[in-house]
Amino acid sequence: MEAPSSPREPSPAAVIISTAPAPALSRKRKHAAISQNIAASPAPSDPGAATPTPGAENVVLHTRHIDLSARPRLTISRHPGFIPIAPGSPYHNTDPLCNNRLNFRYTPAGLAPPGSSPPFRTIESAPTSFRVSWEDRSVFVKVTQDGLGLKGEKGFRSARCNAPVREGKWYMEVKVEMGGGEKPSESQRREGSHIRLGWARREAPLNGPAGLDGYSYAFRDKTGEKVHLSRPRPYGKPFKTGDVVGMYISLPAKRREPNRKDPYDPARIKRERIAIEFKGQEYFESLEYAQSKEMMALMDASDKAKANSTGSMPSSATKKSATVKNLPSTSRGSKATVQEPAPMRPLPTLGSDSYVAFFVNGECQGVAFQDLYDYLPLRDPSAKAHDKKKAGREGFREHKQNPFDDGTLGYYPFISLFNEARVRINPGPDFDYPPPPDIDAFLSSTDPMDTDVKPSQTPRTWRPMCERYPEFIAEQKAIDDLEEQEAQTTHVTQGKPDRSEKPEKPEKPEKQTKPSKPEKPSQDMDQAQLDKMEAHRAKRRAQAARRRERKAKEAQQEAEAKRRTLEDAAASTSTRLSVPVDDALISADHATPGTPSTPYFQQQPSTAAASPAPTVASDIHIPEVASRYDSSAYNSEYEMDIDAHQRAEDSRAPSLEL
């Protein structure tokens, strides 16, 4: 904010605050939880209330990390303080204050009543009436203490009022105190002061003029042209210092209700905000609604009809930027395919019943803009991803974009000031130039500029903007109550106690009057489940025992079959042998005692097995005499296979000859 050029002197109604402006916030950040040693900020009536609280200036308030019972429960925000830009000047800087910037938005917050699940609720700022928003304006726009007077400083800077129009017909006046190209006598600037008045959505930037993009509609003082998407078009007569400009907007009488079967309908009411503390005052911090690529593409389209056709919108796949074109390919053996951009979504409008008109000193300039764009965000294809919260470290929370309506969307009165331009807002109900009771019928006439504008007894079809602010605050409090109900329902369904307050212990008489009878059915149910499980286990054990018996029987049968096969093979082998056993025995009798007999055939040492008890007289190996097979049932299959192989070798041995 701009520092005063001369020593400040306290004005009769101004609160002088000597403090440095808040540092710029980071676009991407996480907030650390506040520690318990930070003292509560003083109440506005306490001594030292105008002095910033020492310690952290912008920290997250979390019920799990700080005792909020010691903090004062405010119904009106203690911010801002007013610092006159010059001694005796009615225009002030506001400090300390959280201004909307860097795509972050701030609204005053206060502690909720005891017993509430959400620890904070929305509160108002003084004065509690329709005016310019303290937070939702450029820091280069100076204000009066009633919030109705505005003054620019340099370049085009804008400010939004503190209540949007979401439905119905509304009217207000703005008196030009300095504009139309004029400049103050003490000004040293080359160009004079200029003003743009109009209506804008939340996405319209504050550091630019009204009509800069598709999010705002403006009426300029220099030429009387209407401006939208930075394209001036002939409209009405210019206005200058001393003129009074009437601003009229008509929206459908009832806004679209969300589809109950569609959980990702943008018309659903849902907030995404975090409670923080800034210099002794609680605020809700949230991400500002981002501009869509479809709306930005309108800047390149020649007209609105061409812009609404999705085929005419420029595609990012038609031309690569130099940065993307020079990047090496990461694929192997194949060309990298260019990812197709997401298709352009259609931009919905509010219909022909939505339009904007302006008056200059009571003279109607006709309809400036019709078929306004819908203020709801476009449907997000990745809305399901927003529904899943990121699991982070305890005590840290991260902002995320809100794809739904948070209750603050709509068309705001938008005032843009160039250099030292000055205006004065008149929200009604008493206007300098009252419009006709039925503005719609007046605009539908053949030439409204030639029609005499005089009040009549006809019932009024529009409402002054001064009546919109109480409605808007009531809507915000209704959303707070809805969040309270949802939080209570969540705690009941999950069976978790509310962390914002300590759960009360039940009294002893209640415990005595309620005996624990319902526990018996649960015990019987547990015993029945145990019996069922035990029967199932016994059944499984019996099945396993039967399987083991069946496998053992099958193995025994297989072994018996192999034994019979081997016996049959041994019997057939013995019949083929032609050994003269008697002659061998006679020759063994004539041999010298103690000398081993020598058979007439050569013994095969590789196939013949030694006798179990070898002696001198049994050195001759006779297959039919020595038993080669043990018929014991305990022989293994491996031993049986060895014996079968041995008998096969013996069957190939040559016959003995004497």
VOGU-3710 file (C-alpha; in Angstrom, 3 decimals, decimal comma):
1> meapssprep> 0,000/0,000/0,000  1,086/3,530/-0,550  2,611/5,270/2,463  1,440/8,770/3,295  3,508/11,500/1,728  3,378/13,620/4,883  3,135/12,939/8,628  -0,249/11,482/9,448  -2,685/13,255/11,716  -5,708/11,496/13,166
11> spaaviista> -8,959/12,465/11,528  -12,114/12,698/13,656  -13,497/9,296/12,541  -10,340/7,474/11,479  -8,430/4,876/13,459  -4,704/5,384/12,953  -2,714/2,200/12,654  1,026/2,178/12,285  1,990/-1,145/10,749  3,693/-2,545/7,702
21> papalsrkrk> 1,643/-4,028/4,889  1,141/-7,764/4,767  3,717/-9,698/2,758  2,611/-11,177/-0,535  1,234/-14,680/-0,279  2,666/-17,567/-2,196  0,578/-19,140/-4,923  1,506/-22,664/-3,829  1,904/-23,204/-0,157  0,865/-25,241/2,813
31> haaisqniaa> -0,056/-23,755/6,169  1,607/-24,933/9,350  -0,686/-25,438/12,291  -0,636/-22,796/14,971  1,206/-23,639/18,143  -0,404/-23,403/21,543  1,865/-20,656/22,837  0,397/-17,901/20,635  -1,694/-15,573/22,750  -5,231/-14,624/21,830
41> spapsdpgaa> -5,649/-11,301/20,078  -7,167/-8,427/22,100  -10,764/-7,439/21,635  -11,471/-4,199/19,763  -12,423/-2,455/23,009  -9,307/-3,594/24,861  -6,318/-1,283/25,219  -3,854/-2,009/22,533  -6,431/-3,307/20,119  -4,941/-1,096/17,442
51> tptpgaenvv> -1,556/-2,693/17,961  -0,837/-5,827/15,967  -0,559/-8,969/18,006  3,058/-10,124/18,233  3,937/-13,469/16,761  2,804/-15,187/13,588  0,749/-12,993/11,250  -0,750/-15,629/8,955  -1,214/-19,055/10,472  -3,837/-21,772/10,267
61> lhtrhidlsa> -6,244/-22,109/13,172  -6,895/-25,759/13,940  -8,931/-27,141/16,826  -6,519/-30,020/17,352  -3,569/-27,714/17,953  -4,943/-24,763/19,885  -7,435/-24,083/22,618  -9,956/-21,773/20,942  -11,962/-21,218/24,109  -9,620/-18,404/25,162
71> rprltisrhp> -10,206/-16,441/21,962  -12,933/-13,769/21,805  -16,064/-14,616/19,879  -16,546/-11,799/17,390  -19,685/-11,091/15,410  -18,145/-8,098/13,592  -14,624/-8,128/12,194  -12,183/-5,778/13,933  -10,510/-5,025/10,595  -9,825/-2,779/8,857
81> gfipiapgsp> -8,156/0,283/10,308  -8,213/3,452/8,231  -5,149/5,505/7,388  -5,842/8,816/5,569  -3,810/9,280/2,419  -3,253/12,933/3,384  -4,129/15,089/6,387  -7,822/15,846/6,299  -8,470/13,668/3,247  -11,709/11,635/3,244
91> yhntdplcnn> -9,962/8,801/1,392  -8,001/6,175/3,293  -5,799/3,180/2,999  -7,025/0,128/4,929  -4,546/-1,653/7,133  -4,179/-4,285/8,506  -6,267/-6,194/6,029  -6,149/-9,339/3,898  -6,691/-8,138/0,346  -7,668/-10,552/-2,401
101> rlnfrytpag> -4,581/-11,071/-4,569  -2,444/-13,750/-6,167  -5,561/-15,874/-6,756  -6,360/-16,024/-3,037  -9,617/-14,727/-1,582  -10,308/-13,706/2,022  -13,510/-13,249/4,007  -13,797/-12,378/7,716  -14,375/-15,280/10,087  -15,267/-15,641/13,735
111> lappgssppf> -15,533/-18,393/16,303  -18,715/-20,420/16,092  -21,029/-20,734/19,125  -20,147/-23,401/21,703  -21,147/-26,883/20,634  -20,731/-26,256/16,898  -18,789/-28,766/14,831  -17,167/-26,268/12,430  -15,070/-24,076/14,735  -15,533/-20,915/12,616
121> rtiesaptsf> -18,389/-19,148/10,901  -18,826/-16,240/8,507  -19,057/-12,794/10,112  -19,557/-9,264/8,773  -17,339/-6,214/8,598  -18,379/-2,723/9,630  -20,337/-0,976/8,321  -22,876/-3,762/7,858  -24,472/-2,392/4,705  -24,024/-2,453/0,972
131> rvswedrsvf> -20,702/-0,848/0,003  -17,414/-1,628/-1,655  -15,716/-4,750/-0,307  -12,710/-4,019/1,915  -10,934/-7,201/0,849  -12,133/-7,562/-2,738  -10,500/-4,488/-4,248  -7,108/-3,400/-5,526  -4,828/-1,877/-2,915  -4,468/1,147/-5,238
141> vkvtqdglgl> -8,144/2,017/-4,832  -8,627/4,310/-1,836  -11,909/4,326/0,070  -13,931/6,392/2,470  -14,869/5,000/5,854  -18,475/4,335/4,809  -17,259/2,290/1,823  -19,224/4,336/-0,713  -16,510/6,713/-1,917  -13,652/5,450/-4,131
151> kgekgfrsar> -10,570/7,106/-5,563  -8,014/5,732/-8,003  -4,294/6,253/-7,931  -2,583/5,185/-11,132  -3,491/2,969/-14,038  -6,735/1,072/-14,221  -7,547/-0,552/-10,887  -10,895/-2,075/-9,919  -13,057/-2,882/-6,924  -16,061/-5,130/-6,364
161> cnapvregkw> -18,949/-4,422/-4,043  -19,716/-6,700/-1,111  -22,838/-8,477/-2,442  -23,408/-10,267/-5,784  -26,554/-10,502/-7,877  -27,567/-14,133/-8,419  -31,166/-13,677/-9,550  -33,773/-10,983/-10,016  -33,646/-7,352/-11,169  -31,490/-4,759/-9,393
171> ymevkvemgg> -30,556/-1,104/-9,789  -27,990/1,310/-8,309  -26,372/4,669/-9,110  -22,769/5,855/-9,284  -21,995/9,562/-9,204  -18,861/10,641/-11,075  -16,853/13,096/-8,952  -13,790/13,079/-11,220  -13,705/11,468/-14,641  -14,375/11,901/-18,321
181> gekpsesqrr> -10,750/12,795/-19,053  -10,507/15,597/-16,484  -7,748/15,707/-13,891  -7,215/17,502/-10,613  -5,370/20,789/-10,663  -2,547/19,395/-8,542  -2,100/16,327/-10,773  1,173/16,021/-12,685  0,039/13,182/-14,952  -0,219/13,491/-18,704
191> egshirlgwa> -3,593/11,813/-19,013  -6,746/12,661/-17,172  -9,022/10,495/-15,093  -11,303/7,895/-16,626  -13,957/5,509/-15,336  -15,512/2,237/-16,398  -18,652/0,999/-14,700  -20,280/-2,380/-15,089  -20,933/-5,866/-13,737  -18,363/-8,614/-13,282
201> rreaplngpa> -18,034/-12,176/-12,054  -15,609/-13,460/-9,470  -13,002/-14,389/-12,104  -12,599/-10,796/-13,349  -9,140/-9,460/-12,330  -8,828/-6,461/-10,023  -5,672/-5,151/-11,688  -7,448/-4,419/-14,955  -10,463/-2,466/-16,189  -14,021/-3,689/-16,508
211> gldgysyafr> -14,699/-5,269/-19,885  -11,160/-6,638/-20,129  -12,312/-10,210/-20,723  -15,472/-12,267/-20,938  -16,063/-12,124/-17,200  -17,199/-8,478/-17,106  -19,417/-6,017/-19,020  -18,524/-2,316/-18,933  -19,662/1,182/-19,945  -16,810/3,674/-20,512
221> dktgekvhls> -16,911/7,401/-19,899  -14,620/8,624/-22,687  -16,746/7,701/-25,702  -19,892/6,194/-24,206  -18,997/2,814/-25,727  -19,770/-0,547/-24,226  -16,801/-2,849/-23,709  -16,684/-6,631/-23,484  -13,729/-8,905/-24,261  -11,654/-5,706/-24,680
231> rprpygkpfk> -13,739/-4,813/-27,748  -15,478/-1,415/-27,611  -18,765/-1,123/-29,452  -20,940/1,973/-30,000  -23,612/2,223/-27,338  -24,591/5,508/-25,644  -23,513/9,006/-24,755  -20,266/9,779/-22,872  -20,400/10,798/-19,229  -18,110/13,108/-17,265
241> tgdvvgmyis> -17,577/14,751/-13,908  -20,871/15,523/-12,176  -22,923/12,954/-14,105  -24,879/10,169/-12,439  -24,784/6,758/-14,097  -27,534/4,257/-13,344  -26,615/0,552/-13,516  -29,370/-1,997/-14,115  -29,062/-5,776/-14,352  -31,753/-8,377/-14,981
251> lpakrrepnr> -31,156/-12,076/-14,316  -33,625/-14,990/-14,387  -36,026/-14,852/-11,458  -34,906/-18,253/-10,194  -31,454/-19,693/-10,660  -30,890/-23,256/-11,766  -31,235/-25,899/-9,085  -28,552/-28,607/-8,888  -29,288/-32,060/-10,237  -29,722/-34,386/-7,269
261> kdpydparik> -28,625/-37,392/-9,312  -25,403/-35,668/-10,382  -22,942/-35,332/-7,467  -20,576/-33,249/-9,616  -23,056/-30,654/-10,824  -21,360/-27,207/-10,550  -24,633/-25,759/-9,217  -24,165/-27,639/-5,944  -23,227/-25,504/-2,945  -19,860/-26,459/-1,495
271> reriaiefkg> -17,082/-24,466/0,124  -13,329/-25,009/0,024  -11,707/-22,705/2,558  -9,258/-22,740/5,444  -9,430/-20,625/8,593  -6,317/-18,540/9,230  -5,301/-15,776/11,609  -3,885/-12,517/10,263  -2,768/-9,862/12,736  -5,266/-10,762/15,401
281> qeyfesleya> -8,233/-11,382/13,101  -9,564/-14,681/11,773  -10,146/-15,029/8,041  -11,326/-17,694/5,656  -8,759/-18,196/2,911  -9,714/-19,904/-0,353  -8,548/-20,132/-3,912  -10,184/-17,705/-6,290  -12,108/-19,239/-9,181  -9,718/-19,711/-12,093
291> qskemmalmd> -10,382/-18,460/-15,597  -11,278/-21,207/-18,055  -9,459/-21,789/-21,313  -12,773/-21,539/-23,132  -13,311/-18,012/-21,887  -9,738/-17,027/-22,680  -10,188/-18,393/-26,190  -12,910/-15,808/-26,741  -10,228/-13,144/-26,847  -8,985/-14,647/-30,139
301> asdkakanst> -12,434/-15,047/-31,662  -13,816/-12,339/-33,936  -17,302/-12,278/-32,483  -19,436/-14,010/-29,901  -21,246/-16,284/-32,368  -17,954/-17,568/-33,712  -16,561/-17,918/-30,232  -19,480/-20,037/-29,053  -18,843/-22,615/-31,795  -16,354/-25,129/-30,457
311> gsmpssatkk> -14,923/-25,789/-33,903  -13,745/-22,209/-34,338  -11,876/-22,022/-31,054  -8,114/-22,190/-31,428  -6,575/-25,520/-30,547  -3,266/-25,917/-28,820  -2,461/-28,929/-31,031  -2,222/-26,885/-34,238  1,052/-25,266/-33,279  3,737/-26,171/-30,815
321> satvknlpst> 5,604/-23,631/-28,812  9,351/-23,390/-29,258  9,906/-24,905/-25,831  7,823/-27,987/-26,541  9,084/-28,395/-30,124  12,750/-28,576/-29,118  12,341/-31,103/-26,354  13,903/-34,522/-27,164  11,664/-37,508/-27,529  11,690/-40,012/-24,672
331> srgskatvqe> 10,211/-42,909/-26,670  12,271/-45,817/-28,015  11,886/-46,962/-31,585  8,659/-45,105/-32,241  7,585/-41,534/-32,739  6,158/-39,771/-29,739  2,455/-39,173/-30,234  1,210/-35,676/-29,487  -1,457/-35,816/-26,811  -4,745/-34,450/-28,040
341> papmrplptl> -5,961/-31,438/-26,041  -9,141/-31,649/-24,056  -12,167/-30,638/-26,118  -13,554/-27,174/-25,620  -16,574/-27,088/-23,354  -19,564/-24,993/-24,380  -20,066/-21,735/-22,505  -23,609/-21,692/-21,101  -25,581/-18,468/-20,853  -28,434/-17,281/-18,671
351> gsdsyvaffv> -30,792/-16,803/-21,596  -32,405/-13,820/-23,232  -33,934/-12,721/-19,921  -30,464/-11,711/-18,711  -29,230/-8,292/-19,812  -27,527/-5,096/-18,642  -28,620/-1,499/-19,231  -27,244/1,894/-18,211  -28,731/5,312/-17,537  -26,944/8,692/-17,713
361> ngecqgvafq> -28,602/11,393/-15,608  -31,874/9,475/-15,807  -31,689/9,033/-19,581  -31,841/5,386/-20,612  -29,114/4,277/-22,996  -30,860/1,025/-23,934  -29,766/-2,578/-23,499  -25,992/-2,796/-23,574  -25,514/-6,568/-23,237  -27,953/-9,453/-23,455
371> dlydylplrd> -27,754/-13,214/-22,962  -25,070/-12,963/-20,280  -22,713/-15,817/-19,569  -23,632/-18,081/-16,696  -21,691/-17,287/-13,532  -21,388/-20,959/-12,493  -18,030/-22,645/-13,168  -17,784/-24,983/-16,122  -18,120/-28,661/-15,352  -14,728/-30,048/-14,447
381> psakahdkkk> -13,922/-33,407/-16,150  -11,655/-34,277/-13,221  -14,197/-33,372/-10,553  -13,913/-36,880/-9,070  -10,271/-36,228/-8,247  -11,274/-33,145/-6,229  -13,562/-35,318/-4,132  -10,600/-37,340/-2,827  -8,642/-35,488/-0,190  -4,887/-35,764/-0,294
391> agregfrehk> -3,414/-37,513/2,692  -0,725/-35,261/4,108  1,153/-34,834/7,302  -0,862/-34,024/10,384  -1,176/-30,307/10,919  -0,849/-29,409/7,229  -3,627/-28,592/4,807  -3,426/-27,748/1,157  -5,744/-25,607/-0,921  -7,592/-27,113/-3,859
401> qnpfddgtlg> -9,741/-25,620/-6,573  -13,463/-25,623/-5,947  -15,452/-26,931/-8,961  -18,769/-26,051/-7,296  -20,678/-22,928/-6,340  -19,633/-21,673/-2,903  -22,549/-19,269/-2,557  -20,574/-16,145/-3,551  -20,864/-16,515/-7,320  -22,866/-14,015/-9,305
411> yypfislfne> -22,504/-10,607/-10,948  -20,968/-7,920/-8,740  -21,081/-4,155/-9,334  -17,605/-3,509/-10,732  -15,937/-0,079/-10,696  -12,657/0,629/-12,521  -10,766/3,877/-11,913  -7,933/5,322/-13,994  -5,460/7,738/-12,376  -7,160/10,050/-9,830
421> arvrinpgpd> -10,743/9,256/-10,839  -13,315/9,486/-8,054  -16,844/8,110/-7,738  -19,580/7,871/-5,128  -21,853/4,812/-4,856  -25,576/5,241/-4,211  -27,204/1,818/-3,569  -30,605/3,381/-2,835  -33,358/3,440/-1,936  -33,316/7,195/-2,648
431> fdyppppdid> -31,818/7,903/-6,071  -30,897/11,162/-7,732  -32,608/10,015/-10,934  -35,169/7,317/-10,079  -35,720/4,901/-12,971  -39,192/3,926/-14,200  -41,046/1,350/-12,100  -40,941/-1,219/-14,897  -37,537/-0,911/-16,521  -38,082/-4,019/-18,662
441> aflsstdpmd> -41,179/-2,586/-20,305  -39,381/0,702/-20,748  -36,434/-0,994/-22,478  -38,747/-2,947/-24,776  -40,213/0,260/-26,213  -39,258/1,395/-29,710  -36,886/4,205/-28,727  -36,318/4,291/-24,976  -34,003/7,294/-25,265  -36,913/9,467/-26,429
451> tdvkpsqtpr> -39,285/8,259/-23,724  -39,849/10,505/-20,755  -38,643/8,840/-17,564  -40,988/9,838/-14,746  -42,078/7,941/-11,647  -45,603/6,581/-11,753  -47,955/4,568/-9,583  -47,052/1,346/-11,387  -45,674/-1,342/-9,014  -41,922/-1,467/-9,066
461> twrpmceryp> -40,447/-4,569/-10,709  -36,842/-4,004/-9,638  -35,114/-3,652/-6,292  -32,383/-1,294/-5,066  -28,994/-2,821/-4,344  -29,149/-1,706/-0,702  -31,631/-4,568/-0,139  -29,294/-7,164/-1,585  -26,690/-7,087/1,193  -28,961/-8,426/4,015
471> efiaeqkaid> -30,135/-11,199/1,711  -26,565/-12,167/0,860  -25,525/-12,325/4,531  -28,588/-14,453/5,285  -27,585/-16,828/2,477  -24,072/-17,144/3,895  -25,402/-17,908/7,370  -27,761/-20,499/5,887  -24,779/-22,214/4,269  -23,018/-22,141/7,650
481> dleeqeaqtt> -26,027/-23,885/9,201  -26,018/-26,444/6,387  -22,346/-27,190/7,004  -23,124/-27,573/10,708  -25,830/-30,129/9,950  -23,572/-32,049/7,580  -20,799/-32,108/10,170  -23,169/-33,392/12,856  -24,453/-36,100/10,498  -20,911/-37,139/9,658
491> hvtqgkpdrs> -19,982/-37,440/13,323  -23,066/-39,535/14,045  -22,553/-41,917/11,111  -18,862/-42,387/11,815  -19,379/-42,720/15,544  -16,691/-40,173/16,297  -17,088/-37,476/18,954  -16,927/-33,838/18,000  -13,370/-32,544/18,368  -14,437/-28,934/18,769
501> ekpekpekpe> -15,758/-29,651/22,265  -15,057/-32,282/24,895  -17,731/-34,978/25,080  -19,642/-34,978/28,344  -19,500/-38,127/30,443  -22,858/-39,812/31,116  -24,186/-39,520/34,625  -24,092/-42,490/36,946  -27,862/-42,804/37,397  -28,205/-43,266/33,674
511> kqtkpskpek> -25,733/-46,156/33,777  -27,699/-47,823/36,604  -31,063/-47,442/34,913  -29,747/-49,020/31,720  -28,572/-52,574/32,567  -26,385/-54,404/30,108  -29,054/-56,795/28,838  -28,227/-56,383/25,176  -24,844/-58,008/25,837  -26,359/-61,537/26,231
521> psqdmdqaql> -27,539/-61,863/22,649  -24,117/-60,799/21,490  -22,450/-63,437/23,729  -24,823/-66,139/22,467  -24,098/-65,044/18,943  -20,351/-65,293/19,577  -20,713/-68,799/21,095  -22,774/-69,954/18,116  -20,135/-68,656/15,756  -17,406/-70,485/17,719
531> dkmeahrakr> -19,385/-73,767/17,610  -19,919/-73,371/13,902  -16,216/-72,730/13,333  -15,246/-75,757/15,460  -17,629/-78,042/13,521  -16,173/-76,768/10,285  -12,637/-77,460/11,500  -13,602/-81,030/12,585  -15,090/-81,622/9,175  -11,917/-80,431/7,509
541> raqaarrrer> -9,802/-82,674/9,738  -11,940/-85,723/8,886  -11,626/-84,954/5,184  -7,856/-84,683/5,515  -7,662/-88,046/7,345  -9,711/-89,734/4,610  -7,433/-88,268/1,957  -4,361/-89,613/3,747  -5,901/-93,096/4,040  -6,865/-93,094/0,376
551> kakeaqqeae> -3,369/-92,054/-0,695  -1,751/-94,723/1,519  -4,013/-97,424/0,089  -3,266/-96,318/-3,467  0,473/-96,398/-2,754  0,220/-99,916/-1,275  -1,706/-101,166/-4,314  0,847/-99,651/-6,654  3,716/-101,277/-4,741  1,957/-104,682/-4,832
561> akrrtledaa> 1,481/-104,380/-8,597  5,156/-103,588/-9,082  6,147/-106,556/-6,880  4,060/-108,962/-8,966  5,528/-107,599/-12,164  9,069/-108,124/-10,876  8,312/-111,678/-9,705  6,951/-112,570/-13,127  10,090/-111,141/-14,765  12,315/-113,169/-12,430
571> aststrlsvp> 10,452/-116,396/-13,166  10,794/-115,956/-16,919  14,532/-115,292/-16,539  15,195/-118,526/-14,597  13,651/-120,676/-17,328  16,015/-119,319/-19,973  19,231/-120,229/-18,067  20,979/-123,519/-19,259  23,557/-124,105/-16,490  24,508/-127,898/-15,746
581> vddalisadh> 24,311/-127,600/-12,030  25,220/-131,295/-11,351  28,476/-131,231/-13,326  29,483/-128,013/-11,600  28,920/-129,624/-8,230  30,973/-132,782/-9,232  33,926/-130,768/-10,364  33,728/-128,831/-7,153  33,968/-132,098/-5,187  37,182/-133,210/-7,022
591> atpgtpstpy> 38,888/-129,959/-6,413  41,622/-129,593/-3,855  40,293/-128,814/-0,450  40,746/-125,156/0,390  41,089/-124,186/-3,247  38,178/-122,233/-4,757  36,604/-123,819/-7,724  36,848/-122,060/-11,055  33,704/-121,928/-13,192  33,783/-122,435/-16,923
601> fqqqpstaaa> 32,233/-118,979/-17,634  33,604/-115,526/-16,976  31,790/-113,805/-14,041  30,396/-110,287/-14,628  31,621/-108,189/-11,713  29,613/-105,094/-12,718  26,245/-106,860/-12,494  26,724/-109,697/-9,979  26,000/-108,837/-6,386  27,910/-110,345/-3,478
611> spaptvasdi> 26,259/-112,963/-1,290  24,837/-111,740/1,974  27,299/-114,027/3,865  30,191/-114,844/1,492  32,187/-118,098/2,170  34,803/-120,130/0,303  32,311/-122,696/-0,861  29,844/-120,092/-2,159  32,097/-118,113/-4,469  30,299/-119,461/-7,538
621> hipevasryd> 27,485/-117,126/-8,449  24,343/-119,020/-9,404  21,301/-116,864/-10,138  18,673/-119,515/-9,416  20,201/-120,426/-6,078  20,799/-116,954/-4,648  17,609/-114,974/-3,982  17,812/-111,550/-5,560  14,546/-110,063/-4,315  13,295/-109,243/-0,888
631> ssaynseyem> 9,556/-109,573/-0,804  9,254/-107,479/2,352  6,516/-104,920/2,149  8,823/-102,385/3,727  11,168/-102,279/0,710  11,083/-98,910/-0,925  10,207/-98,311/-4,562  13,764/-97,224/-5,190  15,104/-100,622/-4,019  12,524/-102,432/-6,112
641> didahqraed> 13,655/-100,564/-9,200  17,284/-101,497/-8,519  16,403/-105,219/-8,211  14,414/-105,125/-11,451  17,378/-103,566/-13,241  19,705/-106,254/-11,818  17,486/-109,087/-13,030  17,310/-107,579/-16,484  21,107/-107,537/-16,661  21,298/-111,133/-15,501
651> srapslel> 18,910/-112,193/-18,227  21,336/-110,912/-20,855  24,316/-112,872/-19,432  25,750/-115,772/-21,641  24,850/-119,360/-20,899  27,275/-121,525/-18,871  29,040/-124,357/-20,673  30,856/-127,217/-18,953
//
